[in-house]
Amino acid sequence: MIMIRRDPSGLGMTSQRARDRLIDRLRGEGIGDRRVLEVMRNLPRHLFVDEGLESRAYEDSPLPIGLGQTISQPWIVARMTELVLEAAPRRVLEIGTGSGYQAAVLAHLVEQVYSVERIESLLRVARKRFRAQKLENIRTRHQDGHLGWAEEAPFDAIMATAASDAIAPALLDQLAVGGVLVAPIGDASAQQLVRVRRTATGFERSELGPVSFVPLLRGTL
């Protein structure tokens, strides 16, 4: 786990004041984990968005990052992180590195993050961001997310940041007993945020509410 220091960089819509307003909004919308809120208050989200969109980085909305992908809405980042932390994980697998922002949030809260991305060009940019932020507890792999990362399993928690019709069997296999998996399940017309807990005898599934994510596609680019 890495202790994050308040980063005063940024002006105007990327200033600390803009970040504080976002955190106040997240708290007002039900995000209660102080650890998550503090990390998101201090982590510079504007460094994880594309050039020209920095002024919108602290809006509570998803933003495009190219190739049909997005950086998730801050509220959903916070909510999914809260759900993952319920398992008190040391090692977390993320499916869909994207911009790198979600992995960066997790890296300040858990011992080790493993992140898989199918689009190599996005992964290269995310790796540069991790280096710039000195996040040394994130390991990444260019691979189809449906496959997970079997060589490093089992994981205390798994988070998918793109939606599929069903949870890939490989991901369930890689979840440790006592662990939790959080993922959007459904198609473009209807998706639910789902939490799966692995017990000694099987899996317990809960649906937590409607969400909207880009699809989890197969193969690599």
N, C-alpha and C positions, 0 to 999 in steps of 0.2 A: 504494500500500500504506500502511496506517495502523498505527502502533505502538500497541499496546494497553497500558494501564497496569492494574496490579492494582486491582480495585474491592473495597474492604473492606466495602461495604454488605451488608446482610442479617444476619439473626439466626437462630440455631437451624438449621433445615433449609435455610435459604438463605444460610448463612454461608460464608466462605471455606473453613472446614474441611470443610463438606459438599461444596464444589466439588473440593477436593483429594482427597477420598475417591473421588469419581466418576472423576477423572483416573487415580488409582491403579488403579481397576477397568478402565478402558479400556486402560491400558498392559498390564495383566495378561491382557487378552483379545486382545492382538495389535496394538493401535494403536501404531505405532512412530515416526511423524513428530513430532518434538519441536515443530515450528512449530504443528501442528494442536492438539496437547495443550496448549500454552501459551495459545493463543487461547481454547480452550474452558475452561481453568482460570479465566481472568480475565473472560470475557464473561458477564454476569449472565443466565443462562437464565431465572431466575424473573421477569424483566421481559418475557419473551416468551410467558408462559403466562397463561391466564385467571385472573381473581380467584377465590380459593378453592383454587387448585391450586399456589400458590407453594411450599408445603411439600413438594411432590413433584417440584419442578423438577430436582433433582439425583439422582433415581432414573434408572437406565438403562432407561427405558421410554418409549414414546410416550404422549402425553397429548392429550385432545380439545381442540380450539379452536373447536368449533361448526360447524354446517352440514355435518356429516359428515366434517370434516377433522381432521387431527392435526398436532402438532409431533412430528417424527420422534425415534425413540430416539437418544440421544447416540452410541451405538456406530455406528449407520448413518450419522449425520452425519459422524463422524470418518472412517469408512472411505471414504465417497464423496468426501470432501474430499481424503483422501490420494490416491485414484485420479486425481482431477482434477489435482492438483498435479504428478503425474508428467509432464505435458505442459509444465510450466513456463509456465503461461498468463499472459498479461497481461489478456485480456478474456474473461470467462466469462458465458455465458447460463444462467440458472436457469429451469426450467419449473415453476411452482408456488411462488409466494412464501409462501403460507400465513401462518404466524405472523411470518415475517421472520427467524427464527433462523439458518437455513442461509445466507441471503444475508449476514447480519451476520458469520458466521464467515468466509465467503469474502472479504468486504470488507476484513478485516484481513490477507489473504494475497495478494491480487492487486490489480492496478492499477484495474480497473473491473469492476463487476458489473451485468449487465442481468437483470432479473427480471420474469417474466410471470405474471399471476394472473387466472383467469377469474371469481373472485367478488369483486365490487367492495368489499363491506363488509369482507372480510378485508384487502384491499389498503389501504384507508384506515387501518386500525389499524396495519398493518405500516409504512406511511409515517410515522405518528406515532412509532413506536418508533425508526425510523432517525433521525429528527430529534432525538429525545431522546438518542440515543447519538452524535449528531454524525457520522453516517456519510454523508459527502457523495459517496462514490464508488459509490453504488448508484442506478441508474436503473430505474424501474418502468413497467409498462404493463398496462392492463386489456385482456386479449385471450385468446382461445382458445390454450392452450399448444401445440396441434398445429401452429400457424402459425409459432411461433418469433418472431423479430424481424428480418425480412428487411432492413430499412433499415440495420441496424447490423452485419450480417454482413460478412465471416466472423468466427467466434468461435474462439478457441484451445481452448476447452473448453465443453461443454454438459452440464448436469446436470438430469435430470428427477426430481422428488420425488413423482411419482405414476406408477402403472403403466398400461401400455397393452399391447394384444396384439402390437403391432409398433411399431418406431420410425417416427415420422412422416417421410415423404420430405423434407418441408420442413426438418426438423432436420438430416438428413444433408447436404442441400444447403448449409446455413449453417455447417457445420463446416469449418474451415480445413484444408488439407493439413498433416499433422503433428499435428493436433489430436485430442482424445479426447472421446468422448461416454459418459457413465455414466448408466444408467437401469434401473429395474426393468421386466421384460418378462414378461407372462403375465396370467392372470385371477385371480379370487378364490381359486381352488383351488390354484394353483401359480404361483409367480413366481420368476424368476431375476434376480440382479443382473448386468447385461451391460455390458461395456466394448467400445466400438467405436473403433478407430483409423483415421483417414483417411490413406492413403498416396498417393503420386503415381499409383498405378495402380488404386486402389479402396479397399475397406474390409476391415479385419481385426476379427473379432468373437470375444470370449472370454466364457464364462459363469463367474461367480465364486462362485456359491452361492445358496441359497434365501433369499428375503426376503419381507416382507409389507407392502404399501403400499395406500393408498386408490387407487381408479381415476382415471386421467386422463380426465376427461369433456370432451365437445365443447361449444362454445357458451360464452356468458358469462351471468353473473347480476349 
